[in-house]
Amino acid sequence: MPARILLGKGSDNAYGLKVSQPGDNVTNPQEPLLFDSTSARTGMVYAGGSSSSTTGINWSSTKGTLGYIPLAISMDDAVGTREQWDASQLNEEYQERIGMTETTTTNINPVRFKAGGSPASDSTGYAARSRTATNLKFLILRIPCQYGKMTDSSLWS
C-alpha cells in the first residue's frame, strides 16, 4: 500500500502537508497531488478576468463549462451598504454588501437585491436585479457550489 499522506519535512526539505490521490505514492506521485501546502495551489483557479463596466461576463466562453455552478470570488467599485425605508408599510430593508454577484454555470453577473420582494412571490424566481459593475475583477474556482455536484468526479476529474 503506497504512502498517501506526508506531514513534516519532505524530500525537498520543505515542511508541510501533502496528500496523494488513491493508489499513488505521496513521495513519488505519478498524478497531481490532492493537496500540497508547499505549493501555490494555482490549479484550483479555473478562469478569471476583469471589465471596466459590465452587467455580466460569460467566463466560460474561452474555457468551457465545468458542468456545475462554481465558486466565484469577485470585487468591484460597489462598496458599503444600502438601506431602504417604506413608511407606508413600516418596512425596512438593509443590504450589507451592495457589490454582490450571481454565478451560473456560464456567467458571473453583478446583481443587487430587489426591493420589496422574495423569490417565492416573484414570477422570475430571483431575489436580485441586474446592475452595472465598474472595475469588476473575478476568479472562478474549481469548487462546486451546486447541490448534488460536490462529488469526487466534479472535484478531481
C-alpha positions as CSV (number, residue, x, y, z in Angstrom):
1,M,0.0,0.0,0.0
2,P,1.5,3.4,-1.0
3,A,2.1,6.2,1.4
4,R,-0.6,8.8,0.7
5,I,0.0,11.4,3.4
6,L,3.2,13.2,4.3
7,L,3.3,15.6,7.2
8,G,6.6,17.3,8.1
9,K,9.8,17.6,6.2
10,G,9.7,16.2,2.7
11,S,12.5,15.2,0.3
12,D,12.6,18.8,-0.9
13,N,13.5,19.9,2.7
14,A,10.2,21.9,2.9
15,Y,7.9,21.4,5.8
16,G,4.2,20.9,5.1
17,L,1.3,18.6,4.3
18,K,1.0,16.6,1.1
19,V,-1.8,14.2,0.2
20,S,-1.7,12.0,-2.9
21,Q,-4.6,10.5,-4.9
22,P,-5.8,7.0,-4.0
23,G,-3.2,4.4,-5.1
24,D,-0.5,6.9,-5.7
25,N,2.6,7.4,-3.6
26,V,3.0,10.8,-2.0
27,T,6.8,10.7,-2.0
28,N,6.9,10.0,-5.8
29,P,3.5,10.9,-7.2
30,Q,2.5,9.9,-10.8
31,E,-0.7,12.0,-10.6
32,P,-1.2,15.6,-9.3
33,L,-1.4,15.7,-5.5
34,L,-4.8,16.3,-4.0
35,F,-3.3,18.7,-1.5
36,D,0.2,20.3,-1.2
37,S,0.7,23.0,1.3
38,T,4.1,23.8,-0.1
39,S,2.8,24.9,-3.5
40,A,0.8,28.0,-4.5
41,R,-2.1,25.7,-5.5
42,T,-2.9,27.6,-8.7
43,G,-4.5,24.5,-10.2
44,M,-7.8,25.3,-8.4
45,V,-8.3,28.6,-10.3
46,Y,-10.2,27.8,-13.5
47,A,-10.8,31.2,-15.0
48,G,-10.6,34.8,-14.3
49,G,-11.0,38.3,-15.8
50,S,-11.9,41.9,-15.4
51,S,-14.1,44.5,-17.0
52,S,-14.2,48.3,-16.6
53,S,-18.0,48.3,-16.9
54,T,-20.3,45.3,-17.3
55,T,-23.7,43.8,-16.5
56,G,-22.4,40.3,-16.9
57,I,-19.4,38.3,-18.2
58,N,-19.5,34.8,-19.9
59,W,-16.5,33.4,-18.2
60,S,-16.9,30.0,-19.9
61,S,-16.5,31.4,-23.5
62,T,-12.8,30.7,-23.6
63,K,-12.5,27.7,-21.1
64,G,-15.8,25.9,-21.4
65,T,-18.2,25.0,-18.6
66,L,-17.4,22.8,-15.6
67,G,-20.8,21.1,-15.5
68,Y,-21.7,22.8,-12.2
69,I,-22.0,26.2,-10.7
70,P,-18.5,27.1,-9.4
71,L,-17.4,29.2,-6.5
72,A,-16.5,32.7,-7.7
73,I,-14.5,35.4,-5.9
74,S,-15.3,38.9,-7.2
75,M,-14.9,42.6,-6.3
76,D,-15.9,45.8,-7.9
77,D,-16.3,49.5,-7.0
78,A,-19.6,49.0,-5.3
79,V,-18.9,49.1,-1.6
80,G,-20.9,49.8,1.5
81,T,-24.5,49.2,2.5
82,R,-27.9,50.1,1.3
83,E,-30.9,50.9,3.5
84,Q,-34.4,51.5,2.3
85,W,-37.4,52.5,4.4
86,D,-41.1,52.3,3.3
87,A,-43.0,54.4,5.8
88,S,-46.4,53.5,4.3
89,Q,-45.9,49.8,5.2
90,L,-43.5,50.3,8.1
91,N,-41.0,48.2,6.3
92,E,-37.2,48.5,6.3
93,E,-34.7,46.6,4.0
94,Y,-31.0,46.5,4.7
95,Q,-28.3,45.1,2.4
96,E,-24.8,44.6,4.0
97,R,-22.8,44.2,0.8
98,I,-24.1,46.0,-2.2
99,G,-21.3,44.7,-4.5
100,M,-22.7,41.1,-4.9
101,T,-22.7,38.8,-7.9
102,E,-24.7,35.9,-9.1
103,T,-22.8,32.9,-10.6
104,T,-24.3,30.5,-13.1
105,T,-22.7,27.6,-15.0
106,T,-21.5,30.1,-17.6
107,N,-21.7,33.6,-16.3
108,I,-20.9,35.9,-13.5
109,N,-23.5,38.7,-13.2
110,P,-23.4,41.8,-10.9
111,V,-26.7,42.0,-9.0
112,R,-28.4,43.9,-6.2
113,F,-31.3,42.8,-4.1
114,K,-34.8,43.6,-5.3
115,A,-36.7,45.9,-3.1
116,G,-39.9,44.5,-1.6
117,G,-39.9,41.0,-2.9
118,S,-38.9,37.5,-2.1
119,P,-38.1,34.6,-4.5
120,A,-41.4,32.9,-3.6
121,S,-43.5,35.9,-4.5
122,D,-41.6,36.9,-7.7
123,S,-42.6,35.4,-11.0
124,T,-39.0,35.4,-12.2
125,G,-37.9,33.3,-9.3
126,Y,-35.0,35.6,-8.4
127,A,-34.4,37.9,-5.5
128,A,-31.9,40.1,-7.3
129,R,-31.8,42.6,-10.1
130,S,-29.1,43.3,-12.7
131,R,-26.7,46.2,-12.0
132,T,-23.8,47.6,-13.9
133,A,-20.5,47.0,-12.1
134,T,-17.4,49.1,-12.6
135,N,-13.9,47.7,-12.4
136,L,-15.2,44.1,-11.8
137,K,-12.4,41.6,-11.2
138,F,-13.2,37.9,-10.7
139,L,-11.8,34.4,-10.3
140,I,-13.7,31.2,-11.0
141,L,-12.5,28.4,-8.7
142,R,-12.9,24.7,-9.5
143,I,-15.1,24.2,-6.4
144,P,-18.7,23.3,-6.9
145,C,-21.4,25.4,-5.3
146,Q,-24.4,23.4,-6.6
147,Y,-26.3,20.8,-4.6
148,G,-25.5,17.3,-5.8
149,K,-22.3,18.3,-7.6
150,M,-19.9,18.2,-4.7
151,T,-18.5,14.8,-5.7
152,D,-15.1,13.3,-6.4
153,S,-15.7,13.4,-10.2
154,S,-16.6,17.1,-10.1
155,L,-13.6,18.0,-7.9
156,W,-10.8,15.8,-9.3
157,S,-11.5,14.6,-12.8
